[in-house]
Amino acid sequence: MTKQTIPNDKPLMCKIIDKKEECFETLTFELQLPIKVQGAKPGQFIMLWIPGEDEYPVGIAGLKESILEVGIARMGPGTEAMHKKEIGDIVGIRGFYGKPFTPPDGVNHLLIGGGFGMTPLKLLIETLLASDEKQVIHVFEGARSKERLMYLEWLEELTEQGKITFHVCTDDGSYGYQGFPTVALEKFLQEVNTPSVIYAAGPEKMMKFIFGIGKKYPKVIDMQMSLADRYMRCGFGACANCAVDPTGWRICVDGPIFNTEQLEKISDFGVYKRLDTGEKKRI
Ligand SMILES: Cc1cc2nc3c(=O)[nH]c(=O)nc-3n(C[C@H](O)[C@H](O)[C@H](O)COP(=O)(O)OP(=O)(O)OC[C@H]3O[C@@H](n4cnc5c(N)ncnc54)[C@H](O)[C@@H]3O)c2cc1C
């Protein structure tokens, strides 16, 4: 079977072939696609359609042959509807959409995330590990408590195998050090002398804070951040509901991954987002 792109005129219907609890209120699903599709790039997303319920953007956590992995955090009615789905049920997908992360060779890759932001970072880790070059990968993950840490077991396995360095923390000290992942990130940046790239995905306030840290260190040659903590409607640039000021960039087609130069220009970054009504609200 040759690899195809997903047709964009209608959702591609897929069967749920695996469902498991990943961490608190977050489930991972494996979807069997009816065709073998061309590789998704880390940071890109799909529009997930739950017939009769809702359609919303979801990051790509993995793609092997024709099996797509997603991680869904319970937020409101749409994600709740997916949580109720069982193995054998059918959902639709559109995509793959958006600009991906673009990791260069020869740098320290510093991945920092929280919540469902860990899903694109999972595919980024897999992509880096599959590269011909030996990559230096540090993962910084934080959550309120141990049961909210996503991909904990997998990240610890990779650590034991010497493939990544994992800096883990919780707000309540129930796992890893007590505090925020930015503490370990900054400590690392103070000690390292080689060029680094920061990749971040999670709550926008956290990313804005990380951006401020990264700016202090000239050895951080780029920061690539996923502005996925925003309301998005169509996913392909038609409705402009996800446009940011003052550039007018639409997160779905011009992002969701933006680099340092672009993030500097987005005055909305970490300050305002739009509600589903289009109205701006302070973050
Ligand atoms: C590119 C992208 C990738 C994503 N990837 C994932 C993923 O991998 N996994 C995942 O679980 N989710 C992901 N999301 C988020 C997911 O699409 C939303 O959380 C979705 O709206 C959930 O629908 P819902 O009906 O469950 O919740 P909703 O009812 O739509 O929203 C849940 C809560 O969030 C609030 N809210 C929603 N949008 C905004 C906003 N713009 N500003 C302030 N508050 C808001 C609502 O008021 C409500 O309280 C992604 C979003 C984007 C843009």
PDBQT file of the ligand as one rigid body, heavy atoms in Angstrom, charges set to zero:
ROOT
HETATM    1  C1  LIG A 301      -3.472  23.051  17.931  1.00  0.00    +0.000 C 
HETATM    2  C2  LIG A 301      -4.209  22.489  19.117  1.00  0.00    +0.000 A 
HETATM    3  C3  LIG A 301      -3.869  21.225  19.582  1.00  0.00    +0.000 A 
HETATM    4  C4  LIG A 301      -4.560  20.673  20.668  1.00  0.00    +0.000 A 
HETATM    5  N1  LIG A 301      -4.208  19.429  21.089  1.00  0.00    +0.000 NA
HETATM    6  C5  LIG A 301      -4.881  18.845  22.095  1.00  0.00    +0.000 A 
HETATM    7  C6  LIG A 301      -4.541  17.519  22.523  1.00  0.00    +0.000 A 
HETATM    8  O1  LIG A 301      -3.630  16.887  21.993  1.00  0.00    +0.000 OA
HETATM    9  N2  LIG A 301      -5.257  16.996  23.548  1.00  0.00    +0.000 N 
HETATM   10  C7  LIG A 301      -6.275  17.683  24.167  1.00  0.00    +0.000 A 
HETATM   11  O2  LIG A 301      -6.872  17.134  25.082  1.00  0.00    +0.000 OA
HETATM   12  N3  LIG A 301      -6.611  18.931  23.793  1.00  0.00    +0.000 NA
HETATM   13  C8  LIG A 301      -5.948  19.521  22.777  1.00  0.00    +0.000 A 
HETATM   14  N4  LIG A 301      -6.282  20.789  22.375  1.00  0.00    +0.000 N 
HETATM   15  C9  LIG A 301      -7.333  21.522  23.109  1.00  0.00    +0.000 C 
HETATM   16  C10 LIG A 301      -8.723  21.102  22.704  1.00  0.00    +0.000 C 
HETATM   17  O3  LIG A 301      -8.906  21.252  21.314  1.00  0.00    +0.000 OA
HETATM   18  C11 LIG A 301      -9.715  22.010  23.453  1.00  0.00    +0.000 C 
HETATM   19  O4  LIG A 301      -9.522  21.886  24.824  1.00  0.00    +0.000 OA
HETATM   20  C12 LIG A 301     -11.169  21.724  23.085  1.00  0.00    +0.000 C 
HETATM   21  O5  LIG A 301     -11.847  22.942  23.023  1.00  0.00    +0.000 OA
HETATM   22  C13 LIG A 301     -11.849  20.894  24.088  1.00  0.00    +0.000 C 
HETATM   23  O6  LIG A 301     -13.240  20.862  23.785  1.00  0.00    +0.000 OA
HETATM   24  P1  LIG A 301     -14.288  20.639  24.946  1.00  0.00    +0.000 P 
HETATM   25  O7  LIG A 301     -15.662  20.714  24.342  1.00  0.00    +0.000 OA
HETATM   26  O8  LIG A 301     -13.944  19.409  25.709  1.00  0.00    +0.000 OA
HETATM   27  O9  LIG A 301     -14.049  21.853  25.897  1.00  0.00    +0.000 OA
HETATM   28  P2  LIG A 301     -14.574  23.369  25.717  1.00  0.00    +0.000 P 
HETATM   29  O10 LIG A 301     -15.936  23.466  26.316  1.00  0.00    +0.000 OA
HETATM   30  O11 LIG A 301     -14.366  23.799  24.309  1.00  0.00    +0.000 OA
HETATM   31  O12 LIG A 301     -13.538  24.127  26.617  1.00  0.00    +0.000 OA
HETATM   32  C14 LIG A 301     -13.161  23.642  27.890  1.00  0.00    +0.000 C 
HETATM   33  C15 LIG A 301     -12.824  24.778  28.795  1.00  0.00    +0.000 C 
HETATM   34  O13 LIG A 301     -11.803  25.587  28.237  1.00  0.00    +0.000 OA
HETATM   35  C16 LIG A 301     -12.280  26.933  28.121  1.00  0.00    +0.000 C 
HETATM   36  N5  LIG A 301     -11.737  27.498  26.880  1.00  0.00    +0.000 N 
HETATM   37  C17 LIG A 301     -11.752  26.961  25.646  1.00  0.00    +0.000 A 
HETATM   38  N6  LIG A 301     -11.127  27.774  24.780  1.00  0.00    +0.000 NA
HETATM   39  C18 LIG A 301     -10.725  28.851  25.481  1.00  0.00    +0.000 A 
HETATM   40  C19 LIG A 301     -10.031  30.053  25.178  1.00  0.00    +0.000 A 
HETATM   41  N7  LIG A 301      -9.616  30.337  23.939  1.00  0.00    +0.000 N 
HETATM   42  N8  LIG A 301      -9.787  30.924  26.163  1.00  0.00    +0.000 NA
HETATM   43  C20 LIG A 301     -10.184  30.672  27.410  1.00  0.00    +0.000 A 
HETATM   44  N9  LIG A 301     -10.834  29.577  27.780  1.00  0.00    +0.000 NA
HETATM   45  C21 LIG A 301     -11.096  28.672  26.837  1.00  0.00    +0.000 A 
HETATM   46  C22 LIG A 301     -13.782  26.838  28.070  1.00  0.00    +0.000 C 
HETATM   47  O14 LIG A 301     -14.399  28.012  28.551  1.00  0.00    +0.000 OA
HETATM   48  C23 LIG A 301     -14.046  25.681  29.015  1.00  0.00    +0.000 C 
HETATM   49  O15 LIG A 301     -14.029  26.061  30.352  1.00  0.00    +0.000 OA
HETATM   50  C24 LIG A 301      -5.597  21.403  21.315  1.00  0.00    +0.000 A 
HETATM   51  C25 LIG A 301      -5.921  22.687  20.867  1.00  0.00    +0.000 A 
HETATM   52  C26 LIG A 301      -5.238  23.232  19.781  1.00  0.00    +0.000 A 
HETATM   53  C27 LIG A 301      -5.611  24.606  19.300  1.00  0.00    +0.000 C 
ENDROOT
TORSDOF 0
